[in-house]
Amino acid sequence: MDIGNILMAVLVFGVMVCVYIFLYLMNKKTPKPEGCEDLRADCSGCKDFACANHPSHHE
């Protein structure tokens, strides 16, 4: 193996990790859209039991 290929792979992986962390932090700072602040209060259940907002999870 060529050392240049290994360094390039490590560099690309490092850039991808940095982009992921940056986008994650920016997403955390983004405010929720108007009307979506508390979805649990208005959810009446839609037969999707895997949904975290389904009322059966709060009984």
C-alpha positions as CSV (number, residue, x, y, z in Angstrom):
1,M,0.0,0.0,0.0
2,D,1.1,3.5,-0.7
3,I,1.3,5.8,2.3
4,G,-0.3,8.6,0.3
5,N,-3.5,6.5,-0.2
6,I,-3.7,5.9,3.6
7,L,-3.2,9.5,4.4
8,M,-5.8,10.5,1.9
9,A,-8.3,8.1,3.3
10,V,-7.7,9.4,6.9
11,L,-8.0,13.0,5.7
12,V,-11.3,12.3,3.9
13,F,-12.7,10.4,6.9
14,G,-11.6,13.3,9.2
15,V,-13.3,15.9,7.0
16,M,-16.5,13.8,7.0
17,V,-16.5,13.6,10.8
18,C,-15.9,17.4,11.1
19,V,-18.7,18.1,8.6
20,Y,-21.1,15.8,10.6
21,I,-20.2,17.4,13.9
22,F,-20.7,20.9,12.4
23,L,-24.1,20.1,10.9
24,Y,-25.2,18.4,14.1
25,L,-24.4,21.4,16.2
26,M,-26.0,23.8,13.7
27,N,-29.2,21.6,13.7
28,K,-29.3,21.8,17.6
29,K,-29.2,25.6,17.4
30,T,-32.0,25.8,14.9
31,P,-35.4,26.7,16.5
32,K,-38.4,24.5,15.9
33,P,-40.8,25.8,13.3
34,E,-43.9,27.6,14.5
35,G,-46.6,25.2,15.4
36,C,-44.2,22.3,16.0
37,E,-43.0,23.1,19.5
38,D,-45.0,20.4,21.3
39,L,-46.3,17.7,19.0
40,R,-47.3,15.3,21.8
41,A,-50.1,17.6,22.9
42,D,-52.0,17.4,19.6
43,C,-51.2,13.8,18.6
44,S,-54.2,11.6,18.7
45,G,-52.5,8.5,17.4
46,C,-52.1,7.2,13.8
47,K,-51.7,3.5,14.2
48,D,-47.9,3.8,13.9
49,F,-46.9,2.3,17.2
50,A,-43.2,2.9,16.5
51,C,-43.7,6.6,16.6
52,A,-42.5,8.2,19.8
53,N,-45.5,10.6,19.8
54,H,-48.0,7.7,19.9
55,P,-50.3,8.0,23.0
56,S,-49.6,4.4,23.9
57,H,-46.1,5.3,24.9
58,H,-47.3,7.7,27.5
59,E,-49.7,5.4,29.4
